[in-house]
Amino acid sequence: MLKGFGKTWAVIGGAIGLVSIVALVVAVVQLRQSKLASDAQDLAQSTQIAILLQQLDVQQELATLQANSISFGPTSTQIAREIQALQSTAVVLATKQASIYPFSVDFKVEANKEWTDSNILISKDDIVSVKWLSGQWRTASTYDWENGFDCLPDPCGDCLSTKASEASLLIKVGNGSIQCAGNSQYTSSETGNLWLSFNDHSGSFFDNEGEIIVRIIVSHQ
């Protein structure tokens, strides 16, 4: 009975371990490909890379243990002991990862560019807030200058975001939902790079003018 249970557990656990390993590998690759926007972010992301690599080692070790249980048939008690030890290590690593937050980066967004990659990797459940520091922009030379943080006065029905005014500053994580930066803070439901954009009709950015400097603040709940 124990042998059959061990095999079942190993198959299920191995599948879960493989998914975790793939997710961690993707996260490491994304971090390494990111061009960091400041020294503060450089330190934070270097630390995050190191922690992710350690988490990857833990997941690989767990997957190997579960795969070996098919061949060597360790008892469920032995499996439980090993898993408990690895889970304790995972908790320590998660605590270390949380210690790199919060961090902030000052970033320039140009009005005539549709979606600019900040090269800041945002993890699921990260809290992102954006503060205006300086600069102004406008849709064209006949429009008034503004700072991009008025989200709702006149929603633009055919812009990138139909819920925000034209010329509002927009943010999104990866291919996730579009948010107006002026709407307080945003909790990400995705993992990916943070993108920013002037709110305008897609493909009609050529006559926009100006730029703004914003401070991007990332924390974790």
C-alpha positions in Angstrom: 0.0 0.0 0.0 2.8 2.4 1.0 4.7 1.6 -2.2 1.6 2.4 -4.4 1.0 5.6 -2.4 4.7 6.6 -2.9 4.4 6.2 -6.7 1.2 8.2 -6.9 2.7 11.0 -4.8 5.9 11.0 -6.9 4.0 11.4 -10.1 1.8 14.2 -8.8 4.6 15.9 -7.0 6.9 15.6 -10.0 4.4 17.3 -12.2 4.0 20.1 -9.7 7.7 20.4 -9.3 8.2 20.6 -13.1 5.7 23.5 -13.4 7.5 25.3 -10.5 10.9 24.8 -12.1 9.7 26.1 -15.5 8.1 29.2 -13.8 11.3 29.9 -11.9 13.5 29.5 -15.0 11.3 31.9 -16.9 11.6 34.4 -14.1 15.4 34.1 -14.0 15.7 34.6 -17.7 13.4 37.7 -17.6 15.4 39.2 -14.8 18.7 38.6 -16.6 17.4 40.2 -19.8 16.1 43.3 -18.1 18.2 46.5 -18.5 18.1 48.1 -15.0 17.1 51.7 -14.8 18.9 52.7 -11.6 21.6 51.6 -9.2 18.9 50.9 -6.6 17.0 48.7 -9.0 20.3 47.0 -10.0 20.9 45.9 -6.4 17.3 44.8 -5.9 17.1 42.7 -9.1 20.6 41.2 -8.6 19.4 40.0 -5.1 16.2 38.7 -6.7 18.1 36.7 -9.3 20.2 35.1 -6.6 17.1 34.2 -4.6 15.3 32.8 -7.6 18.3 30.6 -8.5 18.3 29.2 -4.9 14.5 28.6 -5.2 15.2 26.8 -8.5 17.7 24.6 -6.8 15.1 23.7 -4.1 12.5 22.9 -6.7 14.9 20.7 -8.7 15.9 18.8 -5.6 12.3 18.3 -4.6 11.4 17.0 -8.1 14.5 14.7 -8.1 13.4 13.2 -4.8 9.9 12.6 -6.0 11.1 11.1 -9.2 13.5 8.8 -7.4 10.8 7.5 -5.1 9.4 5.6 -8.1 12.7 3.6 -8.4 13.7 3.3 -4.8 10.3 3.4 -3.1 11.1 5.4 0.0 8.3 5.3 2.6 5.8 8.1 2.9 7.5 9.2 6.1 10.9 9.6 4.4 9.3 11.6 1.7 7.4 13.8 4.2 10.7 14.5 6.1 12.5 15.6 2.9 9.6 17.7 1.7 9.3 19.4 5.1 13.0 20.4 5.1 12.8 21.7 1.5 9.6 23.7 2.3 11.4 25.3 5.3 14.2 26.4 3.0 11.6 27.8 0.5 10.0 29.8 3.3 13.4 31.3 4.2 14.1 32.2 0.6 10.6 33.8 0.2 11.4 35.9 3.3 14.7 37.1 1.7 12.9 37.9 -1.5 10.4 40.1 0.3 13.3 42.1 1.9 14.3 43.7 -1.4 11.0 45.7 -1.4 10.2 48.5 -1.7 12.3 50.1 -4.4 11.8 53.1 -6.7 13.0 54.1 -10.2 12.7 57.5 -11.9 11.6 57.0 -15.6 11.0 59.2 -18.7 7.8 58.6 -20.8 7.5 60.3 -24.2 4.2 61.3 -25.6 4.9 60.2 -29.2 5.8 56.5 -28.3 3.1 53.9 -28.0 4.0 51.7 -25.0 7.5 52.1 -23.6 9.1 49.2 -21.8 10.5 50.3 -18.4 12.6 47.1 -18.1 11.3 46.7 -14.5 10.2 43.2 -13.8 7.0 43.1 -11.8 6.0 39.9 -10.0 2.4 38.8 -9.3 1.0 40.6 -6.3 3.6 43.4 -6.5 2.0 46.8 -5.7 2.9 49.5 -8.2 2.4 53.2 -7.8 3.5 56.0 -10.1 4.1 59.6 -9.1 4.5 62.6 -11.4 7.8 64.4 -10.9 8.1 66.9 -13.8 7.2 67.6 -17.5 4.1 68.0 -19.6 2.7 66.6 -22.8 -0.2 67.0 -25.1 -2.0 65.3 -28.0 -1.0 67.9 -30.6 0.1 71.5 -30.9 -3.6 72.7 -30.7 -4.2 71.0 -27.3 -3.4 72.2 -23.8 -0.4 70.9 -21.9 -1.1 68.5 -19.1 0.8 66.1 -16.7 -1.0 62.9 -17.6 -2.5 62.2 -14.2 -6.1 63.2 -14.8 -7.7 59.9 -15.5 -11.5 60.5 -15.6 -12.6 64.0 -16.8 -13.4 62.8 -20.3 -12.9 59.1 -21.1 -11.6 58.5 -24.6 -13.8 56.0 -26.4 -11.3 54.7 -29.0 -8.0 55.2 -27.2 -5.7 52.4 -25.7 -7.8 52.8 -22.6 -11.4 53.7 -23.1 -11.8 54.3 -19.3 -9.2 57.1 -19.1 -9.0 60.5 -20.6 -6.9 61.1 -23.7 -3.3 62.0 -22.7 -3.5 60.1 -19.4 -0.5 58.1 -18.4 -1.2 54.3 -18.7 0.6 51.4 -17.2 0.3 47.6 -17.7 2.3 44.5 -16.6 3.3 42.3 -19.5 0.1 41.7 -21.5 -2.1 42.3 -18.5 -4.9 44.8 -18.1 -4.3 48.5 -18.8 -4.6 50.9 -15.8 -4.5 54.7 -15.6 -1.5 55.6 -13.5 -3.3 58.4 -11.7 -5.7 55.9 -10.1 -3.7 55.4 -6.9 -1.8 52.1 -6.6 -2.2 49.0 -8.7 -1.7 45.4 -7.5 -0.4 43.3 -10.3 -2.2 40.0 -11.2 0.6 39.2 -13.7 4.4 38.7 -13.8 6.1 40.7 -16.5 7.8 43.9 -17.4 6.1 47.2 -16.6 5.0 49.2 -19.7 3.9 52.9 -19.8 2.2 54.9 -22.5 0.4 58.1 -23.3 -3.3 57.4 -23.8 -4.2 57.9 -27.5 -5.6 56.1 -30.5 -3.3 53.2 -31.5 -1.1 54.2 -34.4 -1.7 58.0 -34.0 1.2 58.9 -31.7 3.3 60.7 -34.3 2.0 64.2 -33.6 2.0 64.0 -29.8 4.3 66.4 -28.0 6.3 66.4 -24.8 7.4 64.0 -22.1 7.0 63.5 -18.4 9.3 62.1 -15.7 7.7 59.8 -13.2 8.8 57.8 -10.1 7.8 54.2 -10.2 7.5 52.6 -6.7 7.3 48.9 -6.3 6.4 47.1 -3.1 5.0 43.7 -2.2 2.1 42.7 -0.1 
